[in-house]
Amino acid sequence: MDLVGLLPSFGNFFYTIAAFVVVLSIIVAVHEYGHYIIGRWSGIHADVFSIGFGPVLAKRTDRRGTVWQIAAIPMGGYVKFAGDSGATSGKDVEGMAQMDARARRRTMHGAPLWARAATVFAGPMFNFIFAFAVFTSLIMYEGVAVDEPLVGEITPLPAQPFELAAGDRIMAVEGIETETLADFLRSAEDLPARSVLRYTVERGGQVVDVTGPHPQPPLAGSVALQSAARAAQMQPGDVITSINETEIATFAELRDMVAESGGAALDLRVWRAGEYLDLTLVPKSTDLPLAGGGFETRYLIGLTSGAVFEYGTRMPGVLEASQYSATQIWQVIRTSLEGLYYMIVGQISTCNLSSPIGIAEASVAKASDGFIEFVWFIAVLSVAIGLLNLFPIPPLDGGHLVFHAYEAVMRRPAGDRAMQILITVGLTLVLSLFAFAIFSDLTC
């Protein structure tokens, strides 16, 4: 499903802003609703629930007295609880002094420590819960691959006399046995670098030899964000037939030639839906997370290998899908923390840091990739935002949790003056990082 197929251009300023607003509004609404609902369940009254800042565009007041509003500047949101001096959750000292004990209990600053801590923690936690629900739902909707080399619909490739057909069960490729789908994919490493190979398949109860494509042709499966391939408007399904006038037949050849380019421009001959295109790409130095942790830097153009045919799928159970979902969330968290650490120590480029500019560009790119990709991206970003808010820096949620931890240990809250100073310092640090990320996006 292409969200922008009927639009003349999704890359202009208006649609970039629109995609960014949609993504940010969803994530902010989830985050702030976490604060709101746990606060309400904990006996803390919310005066205002706002998506956006600045002039109010629309609002309504519910039966509990909470004002729900949409404001003009869609760069976040907030819940103003009773006793707050404003959107930054500062304490309304004068207002609190005039309240009786019952009214003070309904404020954020007068509620028990457990209620305040739970309300603060709920924002990031709801980001994780939202991502978990999205990942699980999409995994169950899309299914997981069946570990059987059963041929589904074959991906269009440059004209070849393939005899392989949908429904065939692959038993061997060039004599290399393929009992499972994993065997079939691994066989690519040992097969000749040719476009056409000999397959042994089971078809209609008989074993026959047929011709078929290399298991990993130079076929684009996906196009990475902010990559050379994305800049050249390459698309999933594109097949690279030659690089610098040298013909290639496998994705491994493409990968090796890009790695050996040293960042020099490459002239690609690309086959797309029966037509040939000539594109020039400049590989980018890219920091890649490793499976065992850490990063490595390689020259890439931003393509992943595509499947030569649709794999059989099955619908996983809720438990299995949940396990996949939890793994995905952990992967995002681990990669984000490792990336931040390696940027700080200077082992990878600060170009890996994204500001709202980079997020806006990624939003529009994912929207153009289709509805599933767009929703998946929102879930990934929700995890990242939840993690960021847990950093122990005032005025982030993690900073407030540090104050609550101090109160639990010392059995008294931090002084109002000290909290104001720390919040000011923390806000300065957050805004400095924000400005640096914008500078990084503009210069990278």
C-alpha positions, -999 to +999 in steps of 0.1 A: +000+000+000+016+033-011+004+062+008+017+087-017+011+070-050-015+095-061+005+125-052+027+142-078+055+146-052+059+135-016+094+150-012+084+187-011+084+207+020+046+204+027+045+166+027+077+163+046+063+184+074+029+166+072+047+132+076+068+145+105+037+159+123+019+126+120+048+106+133+056+129+162+019+134+172+013+097+175+044+091+196+038+122+218+001+112+223+011+077+234+038+091+257+017+118+273-013+095+277+009+072+297+015+100+321-021+110+321-038+077+327-014+064+354-016+098+371-054+096+371-053+060+384-029+072+411-053+100+422-034+129+405-057+153+386-047+165+351-056+201+343-045+200+306-036+173+281-020+191+251-006+178+218+017+207+207+026+240+222+016+276+217-018+289+206-046+265+211-063+254+178-090+232+193-100+220+228-127+204+249-131+198+286-141+163+298-163+155+328-133+152+351-123+188+343-093+180+321-089+202+291-079+182+260-063+204+233-044+206+201-019+235+199-003+252+169+033+242+173+035+204+168+069+199+184+058+177+214+032+179+240+026+178+277+002+170+306-002+198+331-011+183+364-028+201+393-001+220+412+021+225+382+032+260+373+032+253+336+040+228+309+075+221+323+060+206+355+075+232+378+058+236+412+032+263+417+044+273+451+018+300+458-011+278+445+000+248+465+002+269+497-035+278+494-047+242+491-059+220+519-046+185+524-072+169+502-066+192+473-029+189+477-031+151+474-046+156+439-015+175+427+016+160+413+037+176+440+015+167+469+009+130+459+027+101+476+062+093+462+050+061+446+022+079+427+046+105+414+073+080+403+047+058+386+032+087+367+066+099+355+078+064+345+045+057+326+054+080+297+084+061+285+068+028+294+038+035+272+062+042+243+076+007+248+042-009+252+029+009+221+060-003+201+055-039+214+019-039+204+027-026+169+056-050+163+035-080+175+005-070+154+026-065+122+045-097+127+012-116+131-002-099+101+028-104+078+037-138+092+071-154+095+090-174+069+085-212+069+119-229+069+112-248+038+126-240+003+092-238-013+090-215-043+063-188-042+058-160-067+091-154-085+106-119-085+109-103-119+145-104-131+162-095-164+150-118-191+164-153-185+152-187-196+142-198-160+123-230-157+118-227-120+081-223-112+059-214-082+051-245-062+085-262-067+103-275-037+140-269-041+160-300-032+195-288-045+212-260-064+242-270-085+243-302-065+243-285-031+215-300-010+189-276+004+168-293+030+157-260+046+152-224+034+183-215+055+203-241+035+191-225+003+202-190+014+235-202+027+242-221-006+247-187-023+282-185-007+294-216-025+276-212-059+292-200-091+287-163-098+263-169-127+228-155-134+214-190-143+220-221-123+208-257-123+181-265-097+169-299-086+133-296-075+103-317-066+074-309-089+041-328-090+056-358-071+086-360-095+122-349-091+133-328-121+162-306-130+154-270-141+171-237-145+167-209-121+183-177-108+212-173-084+198-174-048+212-139-042+213-119-075+222-082-073+185-075-065+175-046-042+153-058-014+152-025+005+167+009+002+182+024+033+173+059+045+198+087+038+218+064+015+234+069-019+208+045-034+179+065-018+194+097-032+195+082-067+159+071-063+166+034-065+136+012-056+131-023-042+130-047-071+158-029-090+185-052-104+221-040-109+234-056-140+268-039-142+291-016-122+316+006-141+307-015-172+317-047-154+288-072-155+278-088-122+255-117-114+254-118-076+248-095-047+282-106-032+299-091-063+279-058-058+288-057-021+325-064-028+329-038-056+312-011-034+334-019-005+365-017-027+355+016-042+370+036-014+341+061-018+347+068-054+317+073-077+302+042-093+283+040-126+255+015-123+234-001-150+200-009-134+171-030-147+137-019-136+105-035-148+119-042-182+138-010-187+175-001-182+186+030-163+221+044-159+227+058-124+258+072-107+261+066-070+288+077-045+292+051-017+289+066+018+311+057+048+286+041+071+288+028+107+271-005+110+261-023+142+276-057+146+255-087+158+278-093+188+279-056+197+300-027+185+302-011+151+322-014+119+327+013+092+322+003+056+314+020+023+278+013+013+252+024-011+223+014+011+208-017-005+199-050+011+196-082-009+161-091-022+145-125-024+143-142-057+109-156-048+083-152-021+090-174+008+062-195+024+049-179+055+029-190+085+010-170+112+029-172+145+011-175+178+009-145+201+037-158+223+061-163+193+052-129+178+057-113+212+092-129+214+101-114+180+087-081+192+107-081+224+138-089+205+132-060+181+127-036+210+159-048+227+178-044+194+167-008+190+177+000+226+210-018+224+220-002+191+209+033+203+230+031+235+260+016+217+258+042+190+257+070+215+286+056+234+307+052+203+299+087+191+310+101+225+343+083+224+348+092+188+348+058+173+319+065+149+307+097+132+283+121+148+264+120+115+246+090+131+228+115+153+194+127+139+176+159+147+139+166+138+152+174+103+166+139+098+135+124+115+113+144+091+132+131+061+130+096+074+093+099+080+085+109+044+108+083+030+091+055+051+057+068+042+066+065+005+078+029+011+043+019+021+019+017+051+036-013+068+071+003+066+057+036+079+040+021+109+070+000+117+091+031+116+068+049+140+072+019+165+110+020+162+110+058+168+086+053+198+112+030+214+140+055+208+119+084+223+110+063+253+147+054+258+157+091+254+132+102+280+147+078+306+181+095+304+188+109+339+188+145+328+162+171+340+137+180+327+134+146+310+114+119+328+146+102+338+157+134+356+125+135+376+130+098+385+164+107+398+148+134+421+123+108+432+151+083+440+169+110+460+137+116+480+133+078+486+168+075+499+171+107+519+134+106+530+130+142+520+125+159+486+153+179+469+150+216+476+130+237+452+160+259+444+183+230+437+157+214+415+152+246+395+190+250+390+194+213+379+164+216+355+179+247+340+212+230+335+196+199+321+174+219+298+205+238+285+222+204+279+192+190+260+188+221+239+225+221+231+223+185+220+192+194+199+212+222+182+242+200+176+219+173+160+204+199+137+239+211+128+250+175+122+220+168+099+227+200+079+264+193+075+263+156+069 
